[in-house]
Amino acid sequence: AIYQDQIADQAVGTLELQDRCVTEAKLAIGAVAPFNLQTACVTTDAIADGAVSHFKLQPGSVTSTKLASGVVSSEHLGVDVVRSDAIARAAVTAAKLDASAVTTSALADGAVTRSKLENGAVDTDVLADGSIASRKLQEASVVEGAIADGAVTASKLQHGAVTSEALAHGSVGDKALRAGSVMEDAIAAGSISSSKLKAGAVTSHAL
């Protein structure tokens, strides 16, 4: 029999070894270097938990199919990495939006309906000039204090809308009267003095 002490150092080469004769117990710690490993020879069971750090991963090696459900949380996401096509329909609720996050440019035409508006949300500053038609106003909803001076012209008044009770004393001058518009029965006795008459205004036929 040949014993270990009878074999010279490095006398046994690869050619002298039979296939599979070197077992795990024959290997010294650290004896197997990376270049001794065949492609795909290291299986999952051979890798200890936590042994593979991010330094060991090649760029792009971790694809979506490699990720377990729920392992990627918000703190793992970089800025602007979530595109609109990655967001499920109805996934963004009101609670997910910051104040002022939705600007005018983000709203589709007609997206904001009356039911979406809070009471009092639309004030005077929001309304364009002429945007509220008369048919939108309730009866007596426009009070005197809301009407600007000179805003109501003659064309805005219905026939007979202004009665004598609505006229201030002396507010209607002679230039505002049409010829023949003041009838005799509308003149109080003694109200027309000689100073109010033009020269030649009273003829002998009127006496």
GROMACS elastic network, one bead per residue, 0.5 to 0.9 nm:
[ bonds ]
;  ai    aj funct       b0    kb
    2     5     6  0.84091   500
    2     6     6  0.63798   500
    2     7     6  0.77297   500
    3     6     6  0.53717   500
    3     7     6  0.70696   500
    4     7     6  0.55006   500
    4     8     6  0.84264   500
    5     8     6  0.75082   500
    7    10     6  0.84874   500
    7    11     6  0.66062   500
    7    12     6  0.81134   500
    8    11     6  0.52973   500
    8    12     6  0.82600   500
    9    12     6  0.78720   500
   10    13     6  0.69154   500
   12    15     6  0.79363   500
   12    16     6  0.58426   500
   12    17     6  0.74728   500
   13    16     6  0.54374   500
   13    17     6  0.68994   500
   14    17     6  0.54023   500
   14    18     6  0.83312   500
   15    18     6  0.77620   500
   17    20     6  0.84392   500
   17    21     6  0.67536   500
   17    22     6  0.80076   500
   18    21     6  0.55445   500
   18    22     6  0.83206   500
   19    22     6  0.78743   500
   20    23     6  0.69397   500
   22    25     6  0.80737   500
   22    26     6  0.60309   500
   22    27     6  0.76419   500
   23    26     6  0.54098   500
   23    27     6  0.71161   500
   24    27     6  0.54708   500
   24    28     6  0.86234   500
   25    28     6  0.79159   500
   27    30     6  0.82719   500
   27    31     6  0.63073   500
   27    32     6  0.78759   500
   28    31     6  0.52626   500
   28    32     6  0.82668   500
   29    32     6  0.79024   500
   30    33     6  0.69922   500
   32    35     6  0.81501   500
   32    36     6  0.60098   500
   32    37     6  0.76728   500
   33    36     6  0.53570   500
   33    37     6  0.72444   500
   34    37     6  0.55701   500
   34    38     6  0.87818   500
   35    38     6  0.78273   500
   37    40     6  0.83510   500
   37    41     6  0.66252   500
   37    42     6  0.79149   500
   38    41     6  0.54707   500
   38    42     6  0.83003   500
   39    42     6  0.79964   500
   40    43     6  0.70861   500
   42    45     6  0.81933   500
   42    46     6  0.61302   500
   42    47     6  0.75529   500
   43    46     6  0.54027   500
   43    47     6  0.70270   500
   44    47     6  0.54465   500
   44    48     6  0.83822   500
   45    48     6  0.75878   500
   47    50     6  0.84636   500
   47    51     6  0.65992   500
   47    52     6  0.79879   500
   48    51     6  0.53637   500
   48    52     6  0.82160   500
   49    52     6  0.78061   500
   50    53     6  0.68473   500
   52    55     6  0.79336   500
   52    56     6  0.60817   500
   52    57     6  0.77972   500
   53    56     6  0.55289   500
   53    57     6  0.72354   500
   54    57     6  0.53200   500
   54    58     6  0.84799   500
   55    58     6  0.79942   500
   57    60     6  0.83092   500
   57    61     6  0.64313   500
   57    62     6  0.78572   500
   58    61     6  0.53816   500
   58    62     6  0.82730   500
   59    62     6  0.78591   500
   60    63     6  0.67374   500
   62    65     6  0.80771   500
   62    66     6  0.60177   500
   62    67     6  0.76040   500
   63    66     6  0.54175   500
   63    67     6  0.71138   500
   64    67     6  0.54380   500
   64    68     6  0.85857   500
   65    68     6  0.78697   500
   67    70     6  0.83564   500
   67    71     6  0.68897   500
   67    72     6  0.80107   500
   68    71     6  0.58021   500
   68    72     6  0.84132   500
   69    72     6  0.79099   500
   70    73     6  0.69586   500
   72    75     6  0.80913   500
   72    76     6  0.60631   500
   72    77     6  0.77084   500
   73    76     6  0.55789   500
   73    77     6  0.71476   500
   74    77     6  0.54095   500
   74    78     6  0.86096   500
   75    78     6  0.79611   500
   77    80     6  0.83815   500
   77    81     6  0.66375   500
   77    82     6  0.79543   500
   78    81     6  0.56536   500
   78    82     6  0.84237   500
   79    82     6  0.80759   500
   80    83     6  0.71122   500
   82    85     6  0.83072   500
   82    86     6  0.63329   500
   82    87     6  0.75782   500
   83    86     6  0.53910   500
   83    87     6  0.70862   500
   84    87     6  0.54880   500
   84    88     6  0.86256   500
   85    88     6  0.77073   500
   87    90     6  0.84464   500
   87    91     6  0.65763   500
   87    92     6  0.78820   500
   88    91     6  0.53072   500
   88    92     6  0.81406   500
   89    92     6  0.77613   500
   90    93     6  0.66398   500
   91    96     6  0.89436   500
   92    95     6  0.79792   500
   92    96     6  0.59402   500
   92    97     6  0.75314   500
   93    96     6  0.54164   500
   93    97     6  0.70913   500
   94    97     6  0.54648   500
   94    98     6  0.85453   500
   95    98     6  0.79698   500
   97   100     6  0.81950   500
   97   101     6  0.60720   500
   97   102     6  0.78206   500
   98   101     6  0.51883   500
   98   102     6  0.83136   500
   99   102     6  0.79401   500
  100   103     6  0.65770   500
  102   105     6  0.81796   500
  102   106     6  0.61241   500
  102   107     6  0.75131   500
  103   106     6  0.54243   500
  103   107     6  0.70269   500
  104   107     6  0.54768   500
  104   108     6  0.85645   500
  105   108     6  0.78239   500
  107   110     6  0.82108   500
  107   111     6  0.62515   500
  107   112     6  0.77506   500
  108   111     6  0.52714   500
  108   112     6  0.82320   500
  109   112     6  0.79121   500
  110   113     6  0.66127   500
  111   116     6  0.89069   500
  112   115     6  0.80350   500
  112   116     6  0.59450   500
  112   117     6  0.75044   500
  113   116     6  0.53957   500
  113   117     6  0.70793   500
  114   117     6  0.54724   500
  114   118     6  0.85218   500
  115   118     6  0.78519   500
  117   120     6  0.81842   500
  117   121     6  0.61973   500
  117   122     6  0.78767   500
  118   121     6  0.52663   500
  118   122     6  0.82945   500
  119   122     6  0.79200   500
  120   123     6  0.64988   500
  122   125     6  0.80554   500
  122   126     6  0.60678   500
  122   127     6  0.74530   500
  123   126     6  0.55994   500
  123   127     6  0.69443   500
  124   127     6  0.54354   500
  124   128     6  0.84259   500
  125   128     6  0.78532   500
  127   130     6  0.83295   500
  127   131     6  0.65100   500
  127   132     6  0.80342   500
  128   131     6  0.53689   500
  128   132     6  0.83461   500
  129   132     6  0.79851   500
  130   133     6  0.69869   500
  132   135     6  0.82283   500
  132   136     6  0.63952   500
  132   137     6  0.78432   500
  133   136     6  0.55202   500
  133   137     6  0.73088   500
  134   137     6  0.54481   500
  134   138     6  0.85739   500
  135   138     6  0.78323   500
  137   140     6  0.82566   500
  137   141     6  0.63987   500
  137   142     6  0.77696   500
  138   141     6  0.52923   500
  138   142     6  0.81950   500
  139   142     6  0.78958   500
  140   143     6  0.66840   500
  142   145     6  0.82367   500
  142   146     6  0.62882   500
  142   147     6  0.75506   500
  143   146     6  0.55439   500
  143   147     6  0.71425   500
  144   147     6  0.55237   500
  144   148     6  0.85916   500
  145   148     6  0.77254   500
  147   150     6  0.84134   500
  147   151     6  0.65350   500
  147   152     6  0.78842   500
  148   151     6  0.53318   500
  148   152     6  0.81604   500
  149   152     6  0.77648   500
  150   153     6  0.66533   500
  151   156     6  0.89759   500
  152   155     6  0.80051   500
  152   156     6  0.59307   500
  152   157     6  0.75095   500
  153   156     6  0.54089   500
  153   157     6  0.70815   500
  154   157     6  0.54338   500
  154   158     6  0.84776   500
  155   158     6  0.79431   500
  157   160     6  0.81867   500
  157   161     6  0.62395   500
  157   162     6  0.78140   500
  158   161     6  0.52746   500
  158   162     6  0.82774   500
  159   162     6  0.79325   500
  160   163     6  0.66027   500
  162   165     6  0.81145   500
  162   166     6  0.61609   500
  162   167     6  0.75979   500
  163   166     6  0.54293   500
  163   167     6  0.70557   500
  164   167     6  0.53821   500
  164   168     6  0.85129   500
  165   168     6  0.78993   500
  167   170     6  0.82164   500
  167   171     6  0.64936   500
  167   172     6  0.77450   500
  168   171     6  0.53127   500
  168   172     6  0.81553   500
  169   172     6  0.79300   500
  170   173     6  0.67873   500
  172   175     6  0.80700   500
  172   176     6  0.61379   500
  172   177     6  0.77360   500
  173   176     6  0.55039   500
  173   177     6  0.71415   500
  174   177     6  0.53364   500
  174   178     6  0.83281   500
  175   178     6  0.77749   500
  177   180     6  0.82738   500
  177   181     6  0.63538   500
  177   182     6  0.77778   500
  178   181     6  0.53377   500
  178   182     6  0.82204   500
  179   182     6  0.78624   500
  180   183     6  0.67997   500
  182   185     6  0.84085   500
  182   186     6  0.64030   500
  182   187     6  0.76029   500
  183   186     6  0.53771   500
  183   187     6  0.70945   500
  184   187     6  0.55454   500
  184   188     6  0.86354   500
  185   188     6  0.76444   500
  187   190     6  0.84856   500
  187   191     6  0.69256   500
  187   192     6  0.80823   500
  188   191     6  0.54765   500
  188   192     6  0.82031   500
  189   192     6  0.78851   500
  190   193     6  0.69437   500
  192   195     6  0.80439   500
  192   196     6  0.61489   500
  192   197     6  0.77138   500
  193   196     6  0.54973   500
  193   197     6  0.71545   500
  194   197     6  0.53482   500
  194   198     6  0.83644   500
  195   198     6  0.78820   500
  197   200     6  0.82026   500
  197   201     6  0.61970   500
  197   202     6  0.77780   500
  198   201     6  0.52307   500
  198   202     6  0.82150   500
  199   202     6  0.78218   500
  200   203     6  0.64799   500
  202   205     6  0.79985   500
  202   206     6  0.61396   500
  202   207     6  0.76656   500
  203   206     6  0.54504   500
  203   207     6  0.70233   500
  204   207     6  0.53411   500
